[in-house]
């Protein structure tokens, strides 16, 4: 059975690989991250709306914040409610950290704000990683329903065709999972590798052990 210490160990492993810091909402680094994001937004006006949106979202969902000092993942109270949710949320947010690292923090953040299509794709990939973690731990193949509903919410400001794009990406990743294969997403592969090495008994999907 997955425990919170094991989920936290997985999070620490991923954070070390991606140069990220995981904090809870009231930790000093979380407060500092918001302050640094505000400073970055002042330096890069295109990020001002992102800064405001992240501040609102941080009160109810987890967020990944690019700062001059590195990527900070701020977990919401809901994310630490149980070990499985912790693991899935950290993996989701760590995929965003990987996206920031791969594309450059400022450029990726600007693209996220300016391009709804890129935003839909980035979120769909991150949701797929979280769904894959749930699948690994429960053996129950998830559906994209909740993730698509989230993409449709005001949080992401996506038009119906952009939500459909994200839904198609999620459907593709779920089809890959149904074949007993990890989706081709960096953090999904890393989570599977860590579980195989450290806690293979927790992998509920026989084909993925």
N, C-alpha and C positions, 0 to 999 in steps of 0.2 A: 504494500500500500504506500502511495506517495505521501510523504510527510512534508511539513513546511521546511524543516532543515534541508531535506533533499532538494526541494524546489528552489530554495535559496542557493544551494550549492550549484545547481544548474544555471541559475541566473548569474552567479559570480563567474562561472566558467565562460558564459557567453559575453559578459561584460569585459572580461580580460581579453578575449579575442578581438573585440570591436572597440576597445578603448573607451568604453562607456561607463558611466556611474549610475547606479540604481539607488534611488532614494524614495522615502515615503513623503507624503505631502507636507508635513510640518518640519522635516529635517532642514537644517541650515543650508545644505547645498541646493535644495529645491527652491528656497527663497532667493538664494544668490543666482540661481539659473534664470529665474524670471527677471531679476534685475539686469542681468547681462543680456538677456534677450531684448529687453526694452532699449538698452544702450545700442545694441546691434540694429534695432529697428530705426533708431534715430540716425544712424550712420548710413543705412540702406533703406530709403523711404518705401521701396516696394515690399519690405517686410512688415510694415506697420500693421496691416490688417491681420497678418499671421500672428503677430505678437498679441494683439487683442483677442483673437480667437483662441489661441493657446491658453491665455489667462482664464477665459471663460470655461474652457473645457477642463482645465486642471482641477476645477472644483467638483467635477462629476465623473471624469474618465481619466485614464492614464495618458500621458503625453511624452513625446520625445522632443527635447529642446536642444537645438544646436547653439553652442555658446563658444566664445573665444577660448575658453578653457577646456573644451571638449564636449561631447554629447552627454546630456543628462536625461535619464529616464525617470520621470516623476510618477510614481504609482498612486492611484486613487485608493480610497478606503476599500472600495469593492474589490480591488485587485488582490488585496491581502486577506480576503475573507476566508479563503480555503486554498490548500496547496495546489490543486489542479488549476484553479483560476489564476493563481500567482504564476505558475509555469507558463500557461498559455498567454497571459498578458505580457509577461516579460519577453517571450519569444516574438509576439506580435510587434512590440515596441523595438526589440533588437533588430528586426528586419528593417524598420525605419532607420535605425542607427547605421545599418549596413548600406542602405540607400544613400544616406548623407555622406558616408565615407567614400563610396564608389563615385558619386557625382560631384563631390565637393559641397561642403555645408551651405555656403551662401547661394551657389548656383542651384542646388537642389531645392532649397527653401523657396527661392524666387520662382522656379519652375512649378513647384507645388501650388503656389498662390496663383500664378498667371495662367496655368494650363489645367482646366478641369479634366481633360483626358489623362494627363500625366498623374493628376491627383487620384483619379479613379483607379488607375493601374497600380499606383503605389499602395493605396489602401487595400485593394483586392489582394495583392500579394501578401501584405501583412496579415490580413484576416485569414488567408489560406494557411499561413504558418501557425497561427493560433488554433485553427481547426485541426491541423495535422497533429498538434500536441494533444488535443483532446482525443483524437482517434488513436494515437499511440497508447494513451493511458487507459482508455475505456474499451477499445475494440469496436466501438460503435461508429460506423461511417456517418459523418455529419452531413447536414444539408447546408446550402448557402442562404437559407431563408433569413436567418437573423442578421447575417453579415450584409445581405442586400438591403434589408430594412434599415440598417445603420447607415449604409451609403446613401439611402434615400432621405435621411434626416437632414435637418437644417445645418448640422455640424459641418458637412462637407460641401454644401452649396453646389450640388451636382444636378444637372438637367436629366430628364428621363433617359435620353440616349446615352449619357455618360454613365448613369447607373447601370444601364443595360450592358455597356462595355465592361464595367467592373464585374457584373454578374457572369458574363461570358468567361472572363479570366478565372473567376472562382470555380465555375463549372469545369473548366479544363483541369484545374488543379485537383478537384475532387475526383474527376475521372482517373487521374493518375493514381491517387490514393486507392481507389477501388481496385486497381490492378496490383496492389501490394507494393507500390513504389513510392518513395518519397518525392514530393513535388520538387522541381528543379529550382529551389529557392535556398539561398545560402544558409539561413538560420534553421530551416527545416532539416537540412542535411546534417548540420552541426548538432542539433538536439538529438537526432537519431543516433549519431555516432557516439555522443556522450552517454546516452542511456545504454547502448550496447556494451560499452566498456565498463561503466560504473554500476548500472542497475538493470541488467537485462531482464530480471524478473518482473520489472514494472511494465514491460512492453506487452500490451494485450493483443497485438496483432501478430499472429503466428508468422505470416509471410515476411514481416519486417524484423524479426528477431535476429 
